[in-house]
Amino acid sequence: MGLYPKTIFYPMGDRGFLLEFGDEISREINEKVRRMALAVQAEAIESVIESVPTYRSLLIIYNPVILSIEDLKKRLKKIEGGLQTTPLPEPKLTHIPVVYGGIYGPDLEEVAMYQQISPEEVIQLHCSKPYLIYMIGFMPGFPYMGELPQALATPRLKTPRLIVPKGSVGIAQRQTGIYSMESPGGWQILGRTPVELFDPEKDPPALLQMGDFVQFYQISEKEFHDWNSQSA
């Protein structure tokens, strides 16, 4: 279906409200999510505590003592009616270095075998285009990006790993992402970046933001270690 002709509103417990704009991963739907998130922030509704944008929906956390769910829904519908006047910030492109394969990309060979291409072609395809950051989630600073070239679309691992090192660059279906910290995970790991994606001492703490773009480029193992040495 894609973008819904009419937004669906779902109560989420006694302090949450979900606005669902569509039923698939698409730039059109995600752009509406971003516009709505920015418009809600700009409106500064007195009861809204937080808004959490995703691929295709926006979660609103609010205080029902200040504003009832019915009144909040009316306010949100009014905001939605004026979304086309909400400007989106100019997207930023960030280039992210990656050392591919070996201990850094343990699934590179398997992905190449699955796609019946060489590991070098996997790397070339992964670095071939900028990726839109659809959302930040799963862990602080983790970017969900897409879409991968169709020739790289690969299922998740059948059995997730208990430990995926920080900086690991992975793919799942037509998504690509970067583990901002050590974590369990089931994505196919192609490589690792030395770039720090999340630093709570910085403002903003996350390097990458929803609506911006990332393009990967290949570096050597020596460059990876040199980068880390310079950052220490």
N, C-alpha and C positions, 0 to 999 in steps of 0.2 A: 504493500500500500504506500509506503514512504511517509511523507508528511501528512499528518491527519488534517482533514478539513476543519476539525474543531478539536481544540486541546482537551485532553481528558484529565480531570482532577481527582486524585485519590487521597483520602485521609490516611495518614501514616501514624497510628497511635494517637495520643492526646496532645502532641506538640509538633507534629509533622504534617506536611502537605506536599504531595508529589504532583508536579505538572508534567504530563507525558505528551510530547509533541509529534512522535512518529514511532515506527516499529522496525527501523533498520539503521545501520550505520551509513550516514550520508552527510555530505557537507552542507546541504540545504537545511537539514534538521538541526545539525550541530550549530549552524550559524544562528538559528532562531533561539536555541538554548543560550548561546553566549549573549545575544541581544537582550533576552529576558533577564539573565543574571545581572547584566550591567544596569538595566533599567530599574530592577528591584533595588539594587544597591544605591542608585542615584535618588530614587524616591524616598529612601530612608523611612520606610513604614515603621511606626513606633513599636509594633509588637514583634517584628522580625529580628531574630537573633542571628541567624546564619542562613546562607543559601549555598547549596552544593550542586554544581553543574556536572552532568555526565554526558555520554554520547548523545542521548536522545531525550533526556528529562532533566528537571530541575527540582531538587528537594528543598523545601522551605522549612526551617525550624523556627517556631514562633512561640510567643507567650499567650495562651488563650485567655488569661485573666485580663490582659490589656485590650485584646481584640478577638471577637468570636470568629469561628471558622467561616461562618457565612459572610461576615463583613470583610474578612481577609480575602475570601474568594472574589468578592465584588471588586476590591481594590486591585487584585492581580489581573482580573479580566479587563479592567480599565487600562492598566499598564500595557497589557498585551495588545490592546487596540491601537496603541500609538508606537508600536515597536519599530516601524519603518523609519521613524525619526530618530531612533537611537543609533548614534554612530559607533562603528567598531574601530578600535585602535588599529593603526597601521601594523600589519604583522611583521615580526622580526625573524630573520633567518639566522640560526646558530649552526655552525659547522662543528661536528663532533668527531674526534679522531677515534679509531678503533683498531686494535690489533686482533686479527682474525685467526681462527683455527688453533690447533694444539691444545694446551691446557687452558687457554683463554676462551676458545670456542669449541667445546667438546662435541657439539652436534653438527658442525660444519660438514663433515664427511657424510653423515647420515642424511642430511638435507640434500646434499648433492646427489647421493644415490637415489633418494626418493624422487627427485626431479629429473633424474637421468641426465645430469649435466656435470661439469667439473666444479670442484670447490672454487676455482678462480672465477668461474662464471657466476656462482652464487654471490661472491663478494662484489663482482662488477654490478650485478643486478641490485644488490642491496644498497650500493652507493650511487645508483643511477639517477636518483630523483630526490627532491625535497619531500618530506612527509609532514602533513598537517598534524599538530598536536590536538587531538580531539578532547582529551580530558587529562587531568592529573588525579591519580587515585591508587588504590591497592596499598600503597605505602607513601609516606611524604616524598614528593618530588618525582614519583614514577610517572613518566609520560606514556600515554596510550596514543600511538601514531599510526597513520595509514595514508593511502592504502598501498601495500606492497604490490609490485608487479605480479600479475597472475601466475607467471612462471615460478614464483617463489612461495605461493600459498601452500603452507604445510601445516598439518595438524599438530596440536600440542603433544607432548610426551604422554605415553600411556600411563606411566608411573612418574609423578612429580618427584623432583629431587628434594631432599631435606634441607640442603644448603646450596644456594646459588650466590656466588661472590658479588659483592658490591661492584657496580660498574658493568655487570654483564649485559650484553646486548642480545636480545632474543627476538624470535618471531613466533607467531601463532596465527594460523589461517592467513588473513591478509593484513594483520596488525604487526607492528614492531614496537619494541619498548626497551627501556633501560632500567635495570634494577638499581635504585638509588641507595640501597643498603643491602647487607646480607640478609637473605630470606629463603624460605622454601619457595619452590616455583616449578611450573610445568611447561614453560616455554622452551622452544628449541634455541640453544645458546650458540650464536655464531662467533662471538668475540667479546672483547672487553674494552671499555674506555677508561682512561685515567682521569677524566673530567669529574669533578665533584658536583653532583646534581642537587644536593641538599645540605645547607649549612644554617642551623638555627640562629647563628649569630648575625646573619646577613638579613637585609630587608630589600626585597622579599627573600625568604629563606630558600625557595626553590629557584634553580637556575632557569628552568623552562616554564613557559606559561601556556595555558589553553589558548588556541587560536594562532599561535606562532608556528614556525616551521623549523625542521631539523634536516640537515643533510649530513650523512656520514661520509668519512673518507678514511682510507686505509693507512695505517702507520706500522712500522716494524716493531719487533719486541724491544729493541734497543731504544727506540723513540718512546715507547711506553714507559720504560724504566727511567729514562732521562726526564720525562715529564713529571713522574712521581718524585724524583730527586729534587727537581727545581721547585716543586710545590711544598716539599717538606720544610 
